[in-house]
């Protein structure tokens, strides 16, 4: 199946090892799905920040809808992740359909 990705914001300006970014998957049938890609390091840093700020019950948990965790954030990894989710028929539970 052919598809396109739309990365929200500039992937060139985020920390690829300690970052997160929103992306959309646009299927050839017009369906659009959304997800946020996080690195493990980014989740760790968010939880440490929350321990200091008191958010998320003082950093005891982290949650995000449509979360996909990757080692590093690159356009190729986002593309390959979406491709695998489509091929494995897991896209509908891993991401939210927005159109």
N, CA, C and O atoms as a CHARMM CRD file, in Angstrom:
* protein
*
  396
    1    1 UNK  N      0.83600  -1.17800   0.00000 PROA 1      0.00000
    2    1 UNK  CA     0.00000   0.00000   0.00000 PROA 1      0.00000
    3    1 UNK  C      0.88300   1.24400   0.00000 PROA 1      0.00000
    4    1 UNK  O      1.85300   1.33500   0.75300 PROA 1      0.00000
    5    2 UNK  N      0.53600   2.18000  -0.84100 PROA 2      0.00000
    6    2 UNK  CA     1.25400   3.45400  -0.88500 PROA 2      0.00000
    7    2 UNK  C      0.74300   4.37000   0.21400 PROA 2      0.00000
    8    2 UNK  O     -0.44200   4.35500   0.54800 PROA 2      0.00000
    9    3 UNK  N      1.63900   5.16100   0.77000 PROA 3      0.00000
   10    3 UNK  CA     1.25700   6.12000   1.79900 PROA 3      0.00000
   11    3 UNK  C      2.27400   7.24700   1.84000 PROA 3      0.00000
   12    3 UNK  O      3.37200   7.15500   1.29300 PROA 3      0.00000
   13    4 UNK  N      1.86300   8.31200   2.51100 PROA 4      0.00000
   14    4 UNK  CA     2.74000   9.45800   2.73200 PROA 4      0.00000
   15    4 UNK  C      2.81400   9.71600   4.22900 PROA 4      0.00000
   16    4 UNK  O      1.92400   9.32500   4.98400 PROA 4      0.00000
   17    5 UNK  N      3.88000  10.37400   4.64400 PROA 5      0.00000
   18    5 UNK  CA     3.94900  10.82300   6.03100 PROA 5      0.00000
   19    5 UNK  C      4.06200  12.34300   6.05200 PROA 5      0.00000
   20    5 UNK  O      4.67200  12.95600   5.17600 PROA 5      0.00000
   21    6 UNK  N      3.46300  12.92200   7.06600 PROA 6      0.00000
   22    6 UNK  CA     3.54300  14.35900   7.28000 PROA 6      0.00000
   23    6 UNK  C      4.07200  14.56200   8.69400 PROA 6      0.00000
   24    6 UNK  O      3.37400  14.29200   9.67200 PROA 6      0.00000
   25    7 UNK  N      5.29300  15.03100   8.79400 PROA 7      0.00000
   26    7 UNK  CA     5.89400  15.27900  10.10300 PROA 7      0.00000
   27    7 UNK  C      5.53100  16.69900  10.51000 PROA 7      0.00000
   28    7 UNK  O      5.77700  17.65600   9.77600 PROA 7      0.00000
   29    8 UNK  N      4.94200  16.81400  11.69300 PROA 8      0.00000
   30    8 UNK  CA     4.48300  18.10800  12.18000 PROA 8      0.00000
   31    8 UNK  C      5.67300  18.82600  12.82600 PROA 8      0.00000
   32    8 UNK  O      6.21800  18.37000  13.83100 PROA 8      0.00000
   33    9 UNK  N      6.05400  19.92800  12.24500 PROA 9      0.00000
   34    9 UNK  CA     7.23600  20.64700  12.72800 PROA 9      0.00000
   35    9 UNK  C      8.46800  20.19200  11.96100 PROA 9      0.00000
   36    9 UNK  O      8.37800  19.42900  11.00000 PROA 9      0.00000
   37   10 UNK  N      9.59500  20.66700  12.39900 PROA 10     0.00000
   38   10 UNK  CA    10.85300  20.37300  11.71100 PROA 10     0.00000
   39   10 UNK  C     11.62000  19.27300  12.44400 PROA 10     0.00000
   40   10 UNK  O     12.03200  19.44200  13.59200 PROA 10     0.00000
   41   11 UNK  N     11.79800  18.17200  11.77500 PROA 11     0.00000
   42   11 UNK  CA    12.55700  17.06300  12.35900 PROA 11     0.00000
   43   11 UNK  C     14.03400  17.42400  12.50300 PROA 11     0.00000
   44   11 UNK  O     14.75000  16.82000  13.30100 PROA 11     0.00000
   45   12 UNK  N     14.48400  18.40500  11.73200 PROA 12     0.00000
   46   12 UNK  CA    15.89100  18.81500  11.79100 PROA 12     0.00000
   47   12 UNK  C     16.23300  19.57100  13.06600 PROA 12     0.00000
   48   12 UNK  O     17.40800  19.71200  13.40400 PROA 12     0.00000
   49   13 UNK  N     15.21300  20.06500  13.78500 PROA 13     0.00000
   50   13 UNK  CA    15.46800  20.89000  14.96500 PROA 13     0.00000
   51   13 UNK  C     15.15700  20.17400  16.27900 PROA 13     0.00000
   52   13 UNK  O     15.05700  20.82100  17.32100 PROA 13     0.00000
   53   14 UNK  N     15.00400  18.85600  16.24600 PROA 14     0.00000
   54   14 UNK  CA    14.77200  18.13600  17.49500 PROA 14     0.00000
   55   14 UNK  C     15.97300  17.24300  17.79700 PROA 14     0.00000
   56   14 UNK  O     16.74300  16.86900  16.91300 PROA 14     0.00000
   57   15 UNK  N     16.09800  16.92200  19.06400 PROA 15     0.00000
   58   15 UNK  CA    17.13700  15.99700  19.49600 PROA 15     0.00000
   59   15 UNK  C     16.69000  14.59300  19.10300 PROA 15     0.00000
   60   15 UNK  O     15.68300  14.10000  19.61100 PROA 15     0.00000
   61   16 UNK  N     17.41400  13.95900  18.22300 PROA 16     0.00000
   62   16 UNK  CA    17.00600  12.65800  17.69200 PROA 16     0.00000
   63   16 UNK  C     17.09800  11.54200  18.73100 PROA 16     0.00000
   64   16 UNK  O     16.44600  10.50900  18.57700 PROA 16     0.00000
   65   17 UNK  N     17.89700  11.73000  19.78600 PROA 17     0.00000
   66   17 UNK  CA    18.05900  10.72400  20.83200 PROA 17     0.00000
   67   17 UNK  C     17.16800  11.03500  22.03500 PROA 17     0.00000
   68   17 UNK  O     16.73100  10.12000  22.73300 PROA 17     0.00000
   69   18 UNK  N     16.90000  12.30400  22.27900 PROA 18     0.00000
   70   18 UNK  CA    16.09100  12.71700  23.42700 PROA 18     0.00000
   71   18 UNK  C     15.01700  13.68200  22.93900 PROA 18     0.00000
   72   18 UNK  O     15.05200  14.87500  23.23900 PROA 18     0.00000
   73   19 UNK  N     14.06200  13.14600  22.18200 PROA 19     0.00000
   74   19 UNK  CA    13.05100  14.02900  21.62600 PROA 19     0.00000
   75   19 UNK  C     11.74300  13.31400  21.36800 PROA 19     0.00000
   76   19 UNK  O     11.60300  12.11000  21.58300 PROA 19     0.00000
   77   20 UNK  N     10.78600  14.10500  20.89700 PROA 20     0.00000
   78   20 UNK  CA     9.50300  13.56000  20.45100 PROA 20     0.00000
   79   20 UNK  C      8.97100  14.44600  19.34000 PROA 20     0.00000
   80   20 UNK  O      9.30200  15.62900  19.25400 PROA 20     0.00000
   81   21 UNK  N      8.14400  13.86000  18.49500 PROA 21     0.00000
   82   21 UNK  CA     7.59700  14.60300  17.37000 PROA 21     0.00000
   83   21 UNK  C      6.29600  13.95500  16.92100 PROA 21     0.00000
   84   21 UNK  O      6.14500  12.73500  16.97800 PROA 21     0.00000
   85   22 UNK  N      5.36600  14.77900  16.47700 PROA 22     0.00000
   86   22 UNK  CA     4.09000  14.29900  15.95200 PROA 22     0.00000
   87   22 UNK  C      4.22300  14.03400  14.45900 PROA 22     0.00000
   88   22 UNK  O      4.93600  14.73300  13.74000 PROA 22     0.00000
   89   23 UNK  N      3.51300  13.00000  14.02000 PROA 23     0.00000
   90   23 UNK  CA     3.52600  12.66700  12.59900 PROA 23     0.00000
   91   23 UNK  C      2.15300  12.13600  12.18800 PROA 23     0.00000
   92   23 UNK  O      1.42900  11.53700  12.98300 PROA 23     0.00000
   93   24 UNK  N      1.82700  12.37500  10.93700 PROA 24     0.00000
   94   24 UNK  CA     0.58800  11.85300  10.36200 PROA 24     0.00000
   95   24 UNK  C      0.91800  10.85800   9.26600 PROA 24     0.00000
   96   24 UNK  O      1.89600  11.00900   8.53300 PROA 24     0.00000
   97   25 UNK  N      0.09400   9.85800   9.17300 PROA 25     0.00000
   98   25 UNK  CA     0.16700   8.85300   8.11700 PROA 25     0.00000
   99   25 UNK  C     -1.02500   9.07500   7.20600 PROA 25     0.00000
  100   25 UNK  O     -2.16700   9.06500   7.66600 PROA 25     0.00000
  101   26 UNK  N     -0.77600   9.27400   5.91900 PROA 26     0.00000
  102   26 UNK  CA    -1.83900   9.49800   4.95300 PROA 26     0.00000
  103   26 UNK  C     -1.86000   8.31300   3.99100 PROA 26     0.00000
  104   26 UNK  O     -0.92800   8.11100   3.21200 PROA 26     0.00000
  105   27 UNK  N     -2.94000   7.53300   4.05900 PROA 27     0.00000
  106   27 UNK  CA    -3.06800   6.35800   3.20200 PROA 27     0.00000
  107   27 UNK  C     -3.62100   6.74800   1.84100 PROA 27     0.00000
  108   27 UNK  O     -4.22300   7.81000   1.68800 PROA 27     0.00000
  109   28 UNK  N     -3.41400   5.88800   0.85800 PROA 28     0.00000
  110   28 UNK  CA    -3.86500   6.19700  -0.49300 PROA 28     0.00000
  111   28 UNK  C     -5.38700   6.27800  -0.59500 PROA 28     0.00000
  112   28 UNK  O     -5.90400   6.88100  -1.53500 PROA 28     0.00000
  113   29 UNK  N     -6.11800   5.68100   0.35700 PROA 29     0.00000
  114   29 UNK  CA    -7.58100   5.75100   0.33800 PROA 29     0.00000
  115   29 UNK  C     -8.10700   7.01200   1.02300 PROA 29     0.00000
  116   29 UNK  O     -9.31900   7.19100   1.14100 PROA 29     0.00000
  117   30 UNK  N     -7.20000   7.89300   1.47800 PROA 30     0.00000
  118   30 UNK  CA    -7.58000   9.15400   2.09600 PROA 30     0.00000
  119   30 UNK  C     -7.63900   9.12600   3.61200 PROA 30     0.00000
  120   30 UNK  O     -7.78000  10.17600   4.23900 PROA 30     0.00000
  121   31 UNK  N     -7.53500   7.94400   4.21900 PROA 31     0.00000
  122   31 UNK  CA    -7.52200   7.87000   5.67400 PROA 31     0.00000
  123   31 UNK  C     -6.24600   8.51200   6.21600 PROA 31     0.00000
  124   31 UNK  O     -5.17600   8.40300   5.61700 PROA 31     0.00000
  125   32 UNK  N     -6.38300   9.18300   7.36400 PROA 32     0.00000
  126   32 UNK  CA    -5.24300   9.83300   7.99600 PROA 32     0.00000
  127   32 UNK  C     -5.19100   9.38000   9.45800 PROA 32     0.00000
  128   32 UNK  O     -6.20100   9.39400  10.16200 PROA 32     0.00000
  129   33 UNK  N     -4.01200   8.98500   9.89500 PROA 33     0.00000
  130   33 UNK  CA    -3.77200   8.56700  11.27400 PROA 33     0.00000
  131   33 UNK  C     -2.70300   9.46700  11.86800 PROA 33     0.00000
  132   33 UNK  O     -1.87400  10.02400  11.14900 PROA 33     0.00000
  133   34 UNK  N     -2.73100   9.60400  13.19600 PROA 34     0.00000
  134   34 UNK  CA    -1.74500  10.44200  13.86800 PROA 34     0.00000
  135   34 UNK  C     -1.05900   9.66000  14.98700 PROA 34     0.00000
  136   34 UNK  O     -1.64600   8.76400  15.59300 PROA 34     0.00000
  137   35 UNK  N      0.18800  10.01900  15.24200 PROA 35     0.00000
  138   35 UNK  CA     0.96600   9.39900  16.31700 PROA 35     0.00000
  139   35 UNK  C      2.02700  10.38000  16.78200 PROA 35     0.00000
  140   35 UNK  O      2.42500  11.29300  16.05900 PROA 35     0.00000
  141   36 UNK  N      2.47200  10.16200  18.01600 PROA 36     0.00000
  142   36 UNK  CA     3.61300  10.90400  18.53000 PROA 36     0.00000
  143   36 UNK  C      4.73800   9.91800  18.77200 PROA 36     0.00000
  144   36 UNK  O      4.56800   8.92600  19.48100 PROA 36     0.00000
  145   37 UNK  N      5.88000  10.19500  18.18300 PROA 37     0.00000
  146   37 UNK  CA     7.06400   9.35500  18.32700 PROA 37     0.00000
  147   37 UNK  C      7.92200   9.91000  19.45000 PROA 37     0.00000
  148   37 UNK  O      8.30900  11.07900  19.42900 PROA 37     0.00000
  149   38 UNK  N      8.22000   9.05700  20.43900 PROA 38     0.00000
  150   38 UNK  CA     9.05600   9.40800  21.58100 PROA 38     0.00000
  151   38 UNK  C     10.28500   8.51300  21.58200 PROA 38     0.00000
  152   38 UNK  O     10.21400   7.35700  21.16400 PROA 38     0.00000
  153   39 UNK  N     11.41200   9.04100  22.05000 PROA 39     0.00000
  154   39 UNK  CA    12.54800   8.17500  22.33700 PROA 39     0.00000
  155   39 UNK  C     12.46800   7.77000  23.80700 PROA 39     0.00000
  156   39 UNK  O     11.84500   8.45700  24.61600 PROA 39     0.00000
  157   40 UNK  N     13.10400   6.65200  24.14200 PROA 40     0.00000
  158   40 UNK  CA    13.13700   6.21400  25.53600 PROA 40     0.00000
  159   40 UNK  C     13.79800   7.26500  26.42000 PROA 40     0.00000
  160   40 UNK  O     13.34900   7.51600  27.53900 PROA 40     0.00000
  161   41 UNK  N     14.86000   7.87200  25.91600 PROA 41     0.00000
  162   41 UNK  CA    15.56400   8.90800  26.67700 PROA 41     0.00000
  163   41 UNK  C     14.64800  10.08900  26.96000 PROA 41     0.00000
  164   41 UNK  O     14.70400  10.67000  28.04400 PROA 41     0.00000
  165   42 UNK  N     13.81800  10.44400  26.01300 PROA 42     0.00000
  166   42 UNK  CA    12.88700  11.55700  26.19200 PROA 42     0.00000
  167   42 UNK  C     11.86600  11.24000  27.27700 PROA 42     0.00000
  168   42 UNK  O     11.55300  12.09700  28.10300 PROA 42     0.00000
  169   43 UNK  N     11.34800  10.02700  27.28300 PROA 43     0.00000
  170   43 UNK  CA    10.38900   9.62900  28.31700 PROA 43     0.00000
  171   43 UNK  C     11.05300   9.67100  29.69200 PROA 43     0.00000
  172   43 UNK  O     10.46100  10.14600  30.66200 PROA 43     0.00000
  173   44 UNK  N     12.26200   9.17800  29.76500 PROA 44     0.00000
  174   44 UNK  CA    13.00700   9.21500  31.03200 PROA 44     0.00000
  175   44 UNK  C     13.16900  10.65400  31.51800 PROA 44     0.00000
  176   44 UNK  O     12.96200  10.93300  32.69900 PROA 44     0.00000
  177   45 UNK  N     13.53300  11.55900  30.63000 PROA 45     0.00000
  178   45 UNK  CA    13.72600  12.95900  31.00800 PROA 45     0.00000
  179   45 UNK  C     12.41900  13.63700  31.40700 PROA 45     0.00000
  180   45 UNK  O     12.39700  14.44700  32.33400 PROA 45     0.00000
  181   46 UNK  N     11.34100  13.31300  30.71800 PROA 46     0.00000
  182   46 UNK  CA    10.03100  13.87200  31.08000 PROA 46     0.00000
  183   46 UNK  C      9.64100  13.41500  32.48200 PROA 46     0.00000
  184   46 UNK  O      9.15300  14.21200  33.28300 PROA 46     0.00000
  185   47 UNK  N      9.85600  12.13000  32.78200 PROA 47     0.00000
  186   47 UNK  CA     9.50700  11.61000  34.10100 PROA 47     0.00000
  187   47 UNK  C     10.36900  12.25000  35.19200 PROA 47     0.00000
  188   47 UNK  O      9.87200  12.52800  36.28300 PROA 47     0.00000
  189   48 UNK  N     11.63800  12.48300  34.91500 PROA 48     0.00000
  190   48 UNK  CA    12.50600  13.15400  35.89100 PROA 48     0.00000
  191   48 UNK  C     12.03200  14.59000  36.13400 PROA 48     0.00000
  192   48 UNK  O     12.02000  15.06200  37.27100 PROA 48     0.00000
  193   49 UNK  N     11.64300  15.27800  35.06200 PROA 49     0.00000
  194   49 UNK  CA    11.11700  16.64100  35.18300 PROA 49     0.00000
  195   49 UNK  C      9.83000  16.62900  36.00600 PROA 49     0.00000
  196   49 UNK  O      9.61600  17.50100  36.84800 PROA 49     0.00000
  197   50 UNK  N      8.97300  15.63000  35.75600 PROA 50     0.00000
  198   50 UNK  CA     7.70300  15.53900  36.48500 PROA 50     0.00000
  199   50 UNK  C      7.92500  15.25700  37.97100 PROA 50     0.00000
  200   50 UNK  O      7.12900  15.69800  38.79900 PROA 50     0.00000
  201   51 UNK  N      8.98200  14.53700  38.32400 PROA 51     0.00000
  202   51 UNK  CA     9.29600  14.30200  39.73300 PROA 51     0.00000
  203   51 UNK  C      9.58600  15.62500  40.43700 PROA 51     0.00000
  204   51 UNK  O      9.21800  15.80900  41.59800 PROA 51     0.00000
  205   52 UNK  N     10.23700  16.53100  39.74400 PROA 52     0.00000
  206   52 UNK  CA    10.56600  17.83400  40.31400 PROA 52     0.00000
  207   52 UNK  C      9.36000  18.77100  40.34100 PROA 52     0.00000
  208   52 UNK  O      9.18000  19.53500  41.29000 PROA 52     0.00000
  209   53 UNK  N      8.53900  18.70800  39.29800 PROA 53     0.00000
  210   53 UNK  CA     7.41100  19.64100  39.17500 PROA 53     0.00000
  211   53 UNK  C      6.15300  19.15800  39.88900 PROA 53     0.00000
  212   53 UNK  O      5.25700  19.95000  40.18000 PROA 53     0.00000
  213   54 UNK  N      6.08700  17.85700  40.17000 PROA 54     0.00000
  214   54 UNK  CA     4.90400  17.31100  40.81400 PROA 54     0.00000
  215   54 UNK  C      3.86900  16.77400  39.84100 PROA 54     0.00000
  216   54 UNK  O      2.87000  16.18800  40.25900 PROA 54     0.00000
  217   55 UNK  N      4.09800  16.96600  38.54800 PROA 55     0.00000
  218   55 UNK  CA     3.15800  16.44200  37.55500 PROA 55     0.00000
  219   55 UNK  C      3.17500  14.92000  37.55100 PROA 55     0.00000
  220   55 UNK  O      4.12400  14.30400  38.03500 PROA 55     0.00000
  221   56 UNK  N      2.14400  14.32800  37.01400 PROA 56     0.00000
  222   56 UNK  CA     2.01900  12.87100  36.88400 PROA 56     0.00000
  223   56 UNK  C      2.32900  12.17300  38.20900 PROA 56     0.00000
  224   56 UNK  O      3.13100  11.24200  38.27800 PROA 56     0.00000
  225   57 UNK  N      1.65400  12.66600  39.26600 PROA 57     0.00000
  226   57 UNK  CA     1.82400  12.10500  40.61400 PROA 57     0.00000
  227   57 UNK  C      3.30400  12.03800  41.00200 PROA 57     0.00000
  228   57 UNK  O      3.82000  11.01700  41.45800 PROA 57     0.00000
  229   58 UNK  N      3.95200  13.18200  40.79500 PROA 58     0.00000
  230   58 UNK  CA     5.38000  13.30300  41.10500 PROA 58     0.00000
  231   58 UNK  C      6.24700  12.37900  40.25800 PROA 58     0.00000
  232   58 UNK  O      7.23700  11.82800  40.73800 PROA 58     0.00000
  233   59 UNK  N      5.86600  12.21500  39.00200 PROA 59     0.00000
  234   59 UNK  CA     6.70000  11.47400  38.05900 PROA 59     0.00000
  235   59 UNK  C      6.66200   9.97100  38.19300 PROA 59     0.00000
  236   59 UNK  O      7.59200   9.29400  37.75600 PROA 59     0.00000
  237   60 UNK  N      5.59800   9.41900  38.79400 PROA 60     0.00000
  238   60 UNK  CA     5.55200   7.96000  38.94000 PROA 60     0.00000
  239   60 UNK  C      5.06400   7.26000  37.67900 PROA 60     0.00000
  240   60 UNK  O      5.17100   6.03900  37.56300 PROA 60     0.00000
  241   61 UNK  N      4.52100   8.03900  36.72100 PROA 61     0.00000
  242   61 UNK  CA     4.05800   7.42600  35.47400 PROA 61     0.00000
  243   61 UNK  C      4.22600   8.40800  34.31500 PROA 61     0.00000
  244   61 UNK  O      4.43300   9.60600  34.50200 PROA 61     0.00000
  245   62 UNK  N      4.12800   7.85300  33.13100 PROA 62     0.00000
  246   62 UNK  CA     4.11500   8.64700  31.90200 PROA 62     0.00000
  247   62 UNK  C      3.10300   8.01400  30.97400 PROA 62     0.00000
  248   62 UNK  O      3.08800   6.79700  30.79400 PROA 62     0.00000
  249   63 UNK  N      2.26100   8.83600  30.38800 PROA 63     0.00000
  250   63 UNK  CA     1.33200   8.30000  29.39500 PROA 63     0.00000
  251   63 UNK  C      1.10500   9.34000  28.30600 PROA 63     0.00000
  252   63 UNK  O      1.21400  10.54500  28.53100 PROA 63     0.00000
  253   64 UNK  N      0.79300   8.84300  27.14600 PROA 64     0.00000
  254   64 UNK  CA     0.47000   9.70000  26.01300 PROA 64     0.00000
  255   64 UNK  C     -0.35600   8.88200  25.03300 PROA 64     0.00000
  256   64 UNK  O     -0.05500   7.71700  24.77400 PROA 64     0.00000
  257   65 UNK  N     -1.38800   9.49500  24.49600 PROA 65     0.00000
  258   65 UNK  CA    -2.17000   8.78100  23.49000 PROA 65     0.00000
  259   65 UNK  C     -1.37200   8.70400  22.19800 PROA 65     0.00000
  260   65 UNK  O     -0.56700   9.58600  21.89700 PROA 65     0.00000
  261   66 UNK  N     -1.60000   7.66000  21.45600 PROA 66     0.00000
  262   66 UNK  CA    -0.96800   7.48000  20.13600 PROA 66     0.00000
  263   66 UNK  C      0.55500   7.48700  20.21600 PROA 66     0.00000
  264   66 UNK  O      1.22800   7.96700  19.30300 PROA 66     0.00000
  265   67 UNK  N      1.09400   6.95300  21.30800 PROA 67     0.00000
  266   67 UNK  CA     2.53600   6.96500  21.55000 PROA 67     0.00000
  267   67 UNK  C      3.21800   5.79500  20.84800 PROA 67     0.00000
  268   67 UNK  O      2.79100   4.64600  20.95900 PROA 67     0.00000
  269   68 UNK  N      4.27600   6.11400  20.13100 PROA 68     0.00000
  270   68 UNK  CA     5.14900   5.10800  19.53500 PROA 68     0.00000
  271   68 UNK  C      6.55600   5.40100  20.03600 PROA 68     0.00000
  272   68 UNK  O      7.05400   6.51800  19.89600 PROA 68     0.00000
  273   69 UNK  N      7.19300   4.39000  20.62200 PROA 69     0.00000
  274   69 UNK  CA     8.51400   4.56100  21.20900 PROA 69     0.00000
  275   69 UNK  C      9.56000   4.00900  20.23700 PROA 69     0.00000
  276   69 UNK  O      9.44600   2.88500  19.74800 PROA 69     0.00000
  277   70 UNK  N     10.57500   4.82200  19.97400 PROA 70     0.00000
  278   70 UNK  CA    11.65800   4.44100  19.06200 PROA 70     0.00000
  279   70 UNK  C     13.00200   4.73500  19.71800 PROA 70     0.00000
  280   70 UNK  O     13.08300   5.52100  20.66200 PROA 70     0.00000
  281   71 UNK  N     14.05800   4.09600  19.20800 PROA 71     0.00000
  282   71 UNK  CA    15.40700   4.35600  19.73200 PROA 71     0.00000
  283   71 UNK  C     15.87600   5.76500  19.41100 PROA 71     0.00000
  284   71 UNK  O     16.36800   6.48300  20.28100 PROA 71     0.00000
  285   72 UNK  N     15.71900   6.15200  18.15200 PROA 72     0.00000
  286   72 UNK  CA    16.06800   7.50200  17.70500 PROA 72     0.00000
  287   72 UNK  C     14.98300   7.96500  16.74300 PROA 72     0.00000
  288   72 UNK  O     14.24900   7.15500  16.17600 PROA 72     0.00000
  289   73 UNK  N     14.89300   9.26900  16.56900 PROA 73     0.00000
  290   73 UNK  CA    13.88100   9.82800  15.68300 PROA 73     0.00000
  291   73 UNK  C     14.53800  10.30100  14.39800 PROA 73     0.00000
  292   73 UNK  O     15.34200  11.23300  14.39300 PROA 73     0.00000
  293   74 UNK  N     14.17400   9.63200  13.30400 PROA 74     0.00000
  294   74 UNK  CA    14.57400  10.06300  11.96500 PROA 74     0.00000
  295   74 UNK  C     13.36400   9.88100  11.06200 PROA 74     0.00000
  296   74 UNK  O     12.43600   9.14500  11.39500 PROA 74     0.00000
  297   75 UNK  N     13.37700  10.54500   9.93400 PROA 75     0.00000
  298   75 UNK  CA    12.27700  10.38800   8.98600 PROA 75     0.00000
  299   75 UNK  C     12.17800   8.94100   8.50800 PROA 75     0.00000
  300   75 UNK  O     11.07500   8.42400   8.33600 PROA 75     0.00000
  301   76 UNK  N     13.31300   8.28500   8.29100 PROA 76     0.00000
  302   76 UNK  CA    13.30500   6.89000   7.84200 PROA 76     0.00000
  303   76 UNK  C     12.68000   5.97900   8.89700 PROA 76     0.00000
  304   76 UNK  O     11.90000   5.08800   8.56400 PROA 76     0.00000
  305   77 UNK  N     13.02100   6.20000  10.16700 PROA 77     0.00000
  306   77 UNK  CA    12.44300   5.36300  11.22300 PROA 77     0.00000
  307   77 UNK  C     10.93800   5.58900  11.31400 PROA 77     0.00000
  308   77 UNK  O     10.19000   4.62700  11.49000 PROA 77     0.00000
  309   78 UNK  N     10.47700   6.81700  11.20000 PROA 78     0.00000
  310   78 UNK  CA     9.03700   7.09200  11.21400 PROA 78     0.00000
  311   78 UNK  C      8.36600   6.39000  10.03400 PROA 78     0.00000
  312   78 UNK  O      7.33000   5.74500  10.19700 PROA 78     0.00000
  313   79 UNK  N      8.95800   6.51700   8.84900 PROA 79     0.00000
  314   79 UNK  CA     8.40200   5.86600   7.65600 PROA 79     0.00000
  315   79 UNK  C      8.36200   4.34100   7.84100 PROA 79     0.00000
  316   79 UNK  O      7.33100   3.71200   7.59900 PROA 79     0.00000
  317   80 UNK  N      9.47600   3.75500   8.26500 PROA 80     0.00000
  318   80 UNK  CA     9.54900   2.29300   8.42600 PROA 80     0.00000
  319   80 UNK  C      8.58300   1.79400   9.50000 PROA 80     0.00000
  320   80 UNK  O      8.01200   0.71100   9.37100 PROA 80     0.00000
  321   81 UNK  N      8.40300   2.58300  10.55900 PROA 81     0.00000
  322   81 UNK  CA     7.46100   2.20400  11.60800 PROA 81     0.00000
  323   81 UNK  C      6.03800   2.19100  11.07600 PROA 81     0.00000
  324   81 UNK  O      5.30500   1.22400  11.28400 PROA 81     0.00000
  325   82 UNK  N      5.64100   3.25500  10.39200 PROA 82     0.00000
  326   82 UNK  CA     4.29600   3.29400   9.80400 PROA 82     0.00000
  327   82 UNK  C      4.10800   2.15100   8.80700 PROA 82     0.00000
  328   82 UNK  O      3.05500   1.51400   8.78200 PROA 82     0.00000
  329   83 UNK  N      5.12200   1.89300   7.99200 PROA 83     0.00000
  330   83 UNK  CA     5.04100   0.81200   6.99200 PROA 83     0.00000
  331   83 UNK  C      4.78900  -0.52500   7.68500 PROA 83     0.00000
  332   83 UNK  O      3.93000  -1.29300   7.25100 PROA 83     0.00000
  333   84 UNK  N      5.52000  -0.80600   8.74500 PROA 84     0.00000
  334   84 UNK  CA     5.34800  -2.06400   9.46300 PROA 84     0.00000
  335   84 UNK  C      3.97100  -2.14400  10.12400 PROA 84     0.00000
  336   84 UNK  O      3.33900  -3.20000  10.11000 PROA 84     0.00000
  337   85 UNK  N      3.50500  -1.04200  10.70000 PROA 85     0.00000
  338   85 UNK  CA     2.18600  -1.03500  11.32500 PROA 85     0.00000
  339   85 UNK  C      1.08000  -1.28600  10.30300 PROA 85     0.00000
  340   85 UNK  O      0.08500  -1.94100  10.61300 PROA 85     0.00000
  341   86 UNK  N      1.24800  -0.77000   9.09400 PROA 86     0.00000
  342   86 UNK  CA     0.27300  -1.03500   8.02700 PROA 86     0.00000
  343   86 UNK  C      0.31500  -2.51000   7.63700 PROA 86     0.00000
  344   86 UNK  O     -0.71800  -3.17600   7.56800 PROA 86     0.00000
  345   87 UNK  N      1.52200  -3.00700   7.38400 PROA 87     0.00000
  346   87 UNK  CA     1.67500  -4.39200   6.91600 PROA 87     0.00000
  347   87 UNK  C      1.21600  -5.41000   7.96100 PROA 87     0.00000
  348   87 UNK  O      0.75200  -6.49200   7.60000 PROA 87     0.00000
  349   88 UNK  N      1.33500  -5.08600   9.22800 PROA 88     0.00000
  350   88 UNK  CA     0.92300  -6.00800  10.28800 PROA 88     0.00000
  351   88 UNK  C     -0.52500  -5.77800  10.74000 PROA 88     0.00000
  352   88 UNK  O     -1.00200  -6.41600  11.67800 PROA 88     0.00000
  353   89 UNK  N     -1.21000  -4.86500  10.06200 PROA 89     0.00000
  354   89 UNK  CA    -2.60200  -4.51500  10.39200 PROA 89     0.00000
  355   89 UNK  C     -2.75900  -3.99700  11.81600 PROA 89     0.00000
  356   89 UNK  O     -3.79800  -4.20300  12.44200 PROA 89     0.00000
  357   90 UNK  N     -1.73700  -3.32700  12.32600 PROA 90     0.00000
  358   90 UNK  CA    -1.78400  -2.78800  13.67900 PROA 90     0.00000
  359   90 UNK  C     -1.99200  -1.27300  13.71800 PROA 90     0.00000
  360   90 UNK  O     -2.03400  -0.68200  14.79700 PROA 90     0.00000
  361   91 UNK  N     -2.12000  -0.65200  12.56700 PROA 91     0.00000
  362   91 UNK  CA    -2.20200   0.80900  12.52700 PROA 91     0.00000
  363   91 UNK  C     -3.42700   1.34000  13.26500 PROA 91     0.00000
  364   91 UNK  O     -3.35600   2.39500  13.89500 PROA 91     0.00000
  365   92 UNK  N     -4.53900   0.62900  13.19700 PROA 92     0.00000
  366   92 UNK  CA    -5.78100   1.14800  13.78000 PROA 92     0.00000
  367   92 UNK  C     -5.77700   1.15300  15.30800 PROA 92     0.00000
  368   92 UNK  O     -6.52400   1.92300  15.91100 PROA 92     0.00000
  369   93 UNK  N     -4.97000   0.32600  15.94600 PROA 93     0.00000
  370   93 UNK  CA    -4.90700   0.38900  17.40800 PROA 93     0.00000
  371   93 UNK  C     -3.68900   1.16600  17.89000 PROA 93     0.00000
  372   93 UNK  O     -3.67300   1.62400  19.03300 PROA 93     0.00000
  373   94 UNK  N     -2.67400   1.32500  17.05500 PROA 94     0.00000
  374   94 UNK  CA    -1.47700   2.05200  17.46700 PROA 94     0.00000
  375   94 UNK  C     -1.61300   3.55900  17.29400 PROA 94     0.00000
  376   94 UNK  O     -0.92800   4.33200  17.96300 PROA 94     0.00000
  377   95 UNK  N     -2.50000   3.97100  16.39400 PROA 95     0.00000
  378   95 UNK  CA    -2.65900   5.39000  16.07200 PROA 95     0.00000
  379   95 UNK  C     -4.14300   5.74100  16.02800 PROA 95     0.00000
  380   95 UNK  O     -5.00000   4.87200  15.86900 PROA 95     0.00000
  381   96 UNK  N     -4.42500   7.02800  16.17200 PROA 96     0.00000
  382   96 UNK  CA    -5.80400   7.50200  16.07000 PROA 96     0.00000
  383   96 UNK  C     -6.10200   7.91400  14.64200 PROA 96     0.00000
  384   96 UNK  O     -5.33300   8.64000  14.01200 PROA 96     0.00000
  385   97 UNK  N     -7.22400   7.44000  14.14500 PROA 97     0.00000
  386   97 UNK  CA    -7.68400   7.84000  12.81400 PROA 97     0.00000
  387   97 UNK  C     -8.32900   9.20600  12.94700 PROA 97     0.00000
  388   97 UNK  O     -9.27800   9.37800  13.71300 PROA 97     0.00000
  389   98 UNK  N     -7.81500  10.18900  12.19700 PROA 98     0.00000
  390   98 UNK  CA    -8.35100  11.54600  12.28100 PROA 98     0.00000
  391   98 UNK  C     -9.12900  11.95300  11.02600 PROA 98     0.00000
  392   98 UNK  O     -9.75300  13.01400  10.99200 PROA 98     0.00000
  393   99 UNK  N     -9.08500  11.11400  10.01300 PROA 99     0.00000
  394   99 UNK  CA    -9.85700  11.38800   8.78700 PROA 99     0.00000
  395   99 UNK  C    -10.08200  10.09700   8.05200 PROA 99     0.00000
  396   99 UNK  O    -10.70900  10.09100   6.99300 PROA 99     0.00000
